């Protein structure tokens, strides 16, 4: 393991207002689950889960309702007890269509969990993570059992507790309230990977979390304060900040000997391994000046955004609703989507909070601010021009596929160019044209 750099940060990036004070001091509490939930069978990157129940079936909390349909896929479990009412197809938070299992909640919450593991081996932990349907809970939703099965040997596990997106505070609350459990989950992950070293990266604007985690830190699992800067929580930036290792273009973290997982994922692994609890509930932040009752909640999968808005008292001055953070999240045209494993937050923002982003779009002024702040050292203004010209080869040559879609470019652009949209269009164009 290389010596950790004294300045724990990465190059470039931006410093948006944190706005975490709205919810950060509100402890986690259980969100009241409605009488009907609609649980998506696609809550992860990869193939959607195949239905494992039929209309009329009675299910318990923890009943398998969607079976993984491939290696890069994940099981889906019922978050309530009750009766399967129907299957519907509806929009998800990211704009895609997915099959949903609609369950009538009987309010009894009868549980049917897995058997806790007593003998931890690499294979038993990985098998349990896959069986429990655990995915990356920072928002990326990549199936975790795949991450724990790298193609090349690794020597370090990095736990992402940076939580660099503005407003979001659910990981922060986990660090304060579930500290011991997080460390037990990390130990299980280290067994699965066969590594001897783990690091928990936390931005230095969360001193309380750093202190809480440090109580349980050991020589093998160290807490690493990081300079607060966005996107500190991005995989490649986090690896560089802690280890000074650079993940080459087109490579994976495992190619430089590292695996990165979110702190919430570590907690989910603790529950699955030691309690037998599959993934059907997550910590979630509801924030923004557009709701009267912000907070951090344990939310069961399948609760609609409308349910969240009603309980947290959506205010009429709300101008925009965002699923996820304001930098990388997705603006919502309605409140029909359901919560899932990757729903880290739901933000209700007023006109005051989104005023800067609502300035009119103008022509690029060639200031290069987007390039000077891009953490991947890309040239977003040139990629946008390639997209407008439908030149996939040029976009590929400009390394568009390396874009994190972090939003730094759009955040600093004085012309308010929709640069992240252009980056996504570039990736889509390159794939479709087979460049």
Helices and strands as residue ranges (DSSP letters): G 20-22, E 28-30, E 36-40, E 50-51, E 58-59, E 64-67, E 76-77, E 82-91, E 97-105, H 122-131, H 144-147, E 156-160, H 170-177, H 179-193, E 197-203, H 207-214, E 221-226, H 235-243, G 253-256, E 258-262, H 263-270, I 271-275, E 281-287, E 295-300, H 305-311, E 318-323, E 330-331, E 345-350, H 351-354, G 356-358, H 369-373, H 380-388, H 392-397, G 400-402, H 408-412, H 419-432
